[in-house]
């Protein structure tokens, strides 16, 4: 996957002209390298370019138990959704929970458990995608500590 700008693809990123839907990216002078596409939405138009498929955690940040459209968001659910939406070579992001609110410890545990499960499921069910688990922490030093730790179950 190429380095570059990956803007967020929304469910209404098009304009209507003469009865047709025109994707907004066709109107840009410089084209993005690819797009970030959240499982929280169902975009009407998806470009034929590299996609980073995100779990949509911002949409359930205020929930103690992460759900999207009434479904529990976990590694198994997201792998199934990525099988439907992603293409070979796309990046797929592990479901995570933002570290906000009162239950930070539970969210950290959820993130570690989902990452471990997600990486294994991605190897088995989506071997031609690029799995990504996000490092969380409440400070830069905490994120660096987690990143430097030797967590064997995250090794690919």
N, C-alpha and C positions, 0 to 999 in steps of 0.2 A: 504494500500500500504506500502511495506517495505521500511525502510530507507536503503540507500546504494548508490552505484555509478550507475548513469544513463547516459551513453555516448550518444552522438548525433548519430542517425541513418541516414546515407546518402543514396543517390540514387544509389551509386555504391560501397557499402560496401560488396564486395564479390571478390573472386579471381576465375579465371578459371583454372581448372585442369582436364585434360583428358576429355575435352568437357563438363564438368559440372561446374555450379556456386556453389562455396562453400562460405557460409557466413563467414565473418572474425571472428565473435564471436565464431565459432566452432574451431578456431585455437588458442584461448586465453587459457592460463593456468587457470586463474581465471575468472569466468563468472560474468558479471555485474548483478545487481539485476533486471534491466529493461533498457528501452531505452527512449530517448527523440526524438520525431518524429515531424517534422515541417510540417505545412500545405503548406509550400512553395515548398515542393518536393513531388514526388511520388516515394517512395522507391520501388525497384524491389523485394526485399525480406524483409518481416517483421517477426521478431521472435515471437514465441508464449510465450510472457512474459509480465510483466506489462509495460505499455507505458505511458509516459507523452506526451500528444499531445499539441504542442506549436503552437501559431498563426503565427509565422514566421515574426515577426515585424522587425528583423534585415534586411530582404530582401527589405522592403519598407521604411527604415529609412530616405532616402533622398527625399521621396515623401511628398508633403503637404497633399495629400489625399491618405490614404493607400489602395493600390490595389495589388492583386496577380493574375497573369495570366489574367489581364484585368478585374477582378472582385473587386468591392468595399468590403473591409474587414470590417465587422461589426459583432455585436453579432448574428444577424440572419443568416448571411452567414456562420459564423464559427460553429454555432450549427448544421446547415445542414451538413457541412463537417464532423464534429465529429460523427454525426449519421452514416455516411458512413464508417468511419475509426476506430472508437473506440470500445472497448469491455467493458462489465460490470466490474467495479472496476478501470478502467483507470482514470487518471487525465486529465482533459481538461482545457486548459488555455484560459482565456478571451482575445479577441483581444485588443491590446494596441498599443500605438505609442511611440517610444523612444523620450525622451526629448532632442532633438538635433535640431539645425537650428535656424531659426528666429521666428518661430511661437510656442513658448513653451506654452503660455497660451492656445492656441487652442488645442494643443496636450494633455494638462492636462485635459481640459474639455472633449475631446473625450474619454480619458481613463476612467474618472468617469462615463460618460454616458454609455459607452459600458459595464463597469463592472456591473452597476446597471441592465441593460437590460439582460446581459448574465446570471447573477445569477438567475434571474426570469425564463428565458427560460430554463436553465439547470434543474431547479426544475420540470418544466412541461414536457419537451421533453426528458431529459436524466437523470432521477432520480437515476439511478444506476451507474452514473459516479461521479467523485469528481471534482466539479468546482473550479477553482483557478483564482483569480484576483490578479494582481501584484501591489504592492505599488510602486509608482514612486515619484521621487524627484531629484533635482539637487545636493543635498548634503545629507549626513547621517542625519543631524538634520531635514531637510525638510521631509525625508521619515519617520523618527520617529514621527514627528508631525502629518503627515497624518495617520500613523498607530494608534496613540493614540486618534485621533479625534473620536467623537461619530457620525458616519455616519450610521443612522438607516437602510438605504436601503441595506447595505452590510451584515447585520445580517442574518444568515441562520436559 
